[in-house]
Amino acid sequence: MSQTITVKNVARGTVDLEGGRILAPGESGEAPDNDRTRAQIASELLVEMPATNAGDAS
């Protein structure tokens, strides 16, 4: 199983993730943790979101 990270699209338009998934502006989702995703984060198209655990109480 490959590693993924949670990201949020902060661009004004859609962002294509590797594997064919598209994130709409403001949408969050899982993206492969690879060079392409890291480049999109560095280009300020995506921001990495903190991991969440379903068992955490808020």
trRosetta pair geometry for C-beta under 8 A, 3 or more apart (Angstrom, degrees):
i j d omega theta_ij theta_ji phi_ij phi_ji
2 32 5.9 -10 131 -134 133 99
2 33 7.6 -173 156 38 90 81
3 32 7.4 89 83 -162 59 60
3 33 4.2 -40 109 36 104 126
4 30 4.4 24 162 -178 140 106
4 31 6.3 149 -158 72 87 29
4 32 5.9 -62 -105 -101 72 33
4 33 6.0 -178 -124 -21 15 88
5 30 7.3 149 73 -150 27 63
5 31 5.9 -29 63 64 77 84
5 33 4.7 95 -21 -83 102 95
5 37 6.8 149 46 142 115 146
5 48 5.7 -37 158 -135 130 103
6 28 6.3 21 180 178 95 108
6 29 7.3 -162 -144 111 66 17
6 30 6.0 -43 -94 -94 61 60
6 31 7.8 123 -123 17 15 79
6 48 7.1 96 79 -166 60 62
6 49 4.3 -66 113 64 105 105
6 50 7.6 -18 66 79 125 22
6 51 6.3 146 11 -97 121 54
6 52 7.5 23 -14 6 168 89
7 17 8.0 156 56 -97 136 125
7 23 7.4 -105 98 -51 102 168
7 28 6.8 -178 94 -147 38 68
7 29 6.7 -22 60 64 76 60
7 30 7.8 107 18 -133 79 16
7 31 4.8 -6 13 8 127 127
7 37 6.8 -147 -43 -165 152 111
7 40 7.8 50 -171 100 158 120
7 41 7.0 -116 -125 -80 124 101
7 46 4.3 2 179 -177 128 123
7 47 6.6 152 -157 74 74 36
7 48 5.7 -46 -100 -102 76 47
7 49 6.3 174 -107 1 18 91
8 23 7.9 179 -161 175 31 146
8 26 7.3 -20 -177 -163 99 30
8 27 7.2 -178 -148 96 64 32
8 28 4.4 -32 -95 -93 80 86
8 46 6.7 144 69 -158 39 70
8 47 5.2 -17 56 57 94 89
8 49 5.4 86 -23 -52 101 115
9 14 7.3 -29 -157 -144 157 38
9 15 4.9 -172 -119 15 112 121
9 23 4.0 173 -41 122 129 119
9 24 6.6 174 60 91 152 28
9 25 5.6 -121 116 -119 116 31
9 26 6.4 -34 76 14 91 20
9 27 5.3 22 25 53 117 74
9 28 7.6 -150 7 -77 71 38
9 45 6.9 -29 -143 158 71 74
9 46 6.0 -41 -98 -100 47 74
10 25 7.9 53 -148 -151 15 74
10 26 7.9 72 -100 -81 44 43
10 44 6.7 -70 84 171 119 72
10 45 7.0 161 58 171 73 24
10 46 6.7 137 16 -122 86 20
10 47 5.4 48 -18 -12 131 104
11 14 7.7 -33 85 72 121 7
11 15 5.5 120 26 -56 136 109
11 25 6.4 -113 83 -104 61 85
11 44 7.8 128 -78 121 78 66
11 45 4.4 0 -53 -145 123 73
11 46 7.6 -29 -20 -52 100 53
12 25 6.2 -7 -165 -101 22 136
13 25 6.6 -41 -103 -57 5 106
14 22 5.1 7 179 -180 125 108
14 23 6.6 158 -158 79 70 46
14 24 5.7 -37 -102 -105 86 45
14 25 7.1 -88 -73 -35 45 69
15 22 7.1 157 77 -157 40 61
15 23 5.0 -12 57 57 93 99
15 40 6.3 102 -169 -161 131 137
15 45 5.1 133 -106 158 133 118
15 46 6.2 174 138 -59 170 98
16 20 7.8 -40 -163 -141 94 23
16 21 7.7 142 -160 84 52 46
16 22 5.5 -29 -102 -102 61 80
17 20 7.6 -21 77 61 76 23
17 21 4.4 -13 55 72 117 95
17 22 7.1 -164 13 -84 81 27
17 23 6.5 68 -29 -15 110 101
17 29 7.4 -117 -24 93 156 123
17 31 4.7 -129 -140 -122 131 100
17 32 7.2 143 172 14 104 83
17 36 8.0 126 -159 115 51 119
17 37 6.9 26 -141 -92 89 97
17 40 8.0 -86 -103 8 67 168
18 31 7.3 92 36 -168 82 87
18 32 5.1 -54 70 32 117 129
18 34 6.3 -28 30 54 157 136
18 36 5.0 109 -46 70 121 146
18 37 6.8 -89 9 -46 109 90
19 32 6.3 132 -21 -26 124 119
21 29 6.5 -147 157 129 140 150
21 31 7.4 -143 72 -101 131 73
23 27 4.5 -161 -167 82 83 112
23 28 7.6 31 -144 -104 128 8
23 29 5.5 -152 -94 23 111 123
23 46 7.6 80 60 -100 153 106
24 27 4.4 84 55 -16 75 129
28 49 6.0 17 -141 -21 126 156
31 37 4.6 145 135 -119 125 134
31 40 8.0 -97 176 60 163 140
31 46 7.1 -11 -3 -157 162 163
32 36 7.5 43 75 58 110 105
32 37 5.8 -173 78 -25 66 134
33 37 6.4 -92 -120 66 27 143
33 38 7.7 55 -168 -50 59 96
34 37 5.5 94 52 15 66 100
34 38 7.0 -128 104 -3 32 95
35 38 5.6 -60 -144 41 30 111
35 39 6.2 34 156 -24 67 105
36 39 5.7 -54 -150 33 29 112
36 40 6.6 29 151 -18 63 104
37 40 5.6 -53 -150 35 35 112
37 41 6.6 36 150 -19 65 102
37 46 7.0 -51 -165 63 74 156
38 41 5.6 -50 -150 35 35 113
38 42 6.3 36 150 -19 66 105
39 42 5.5 -52 -144 39 33 112
39 43 6.2 28 154 -15 65 109
40 43 5.7 -56 -142 43 30 108
40 45 4.5 -71 -171 62 85 118
40 46 4.6 45 126 11 106 114
41 44 7.6 34 176 -76 33 29
41 45 7.5 -85 -72 54 23 72
41 46 5.0 -59 -82 80 64 94
41 47 6.7 102 -136 -111 86 28
41 48 5.9 14 -123 -36 139 92
44 47 7.8 13 -144 -66 57 82
52 56 6.8 -113 -169 30 73 133
53 56 4.6 103 72 -26 92 102
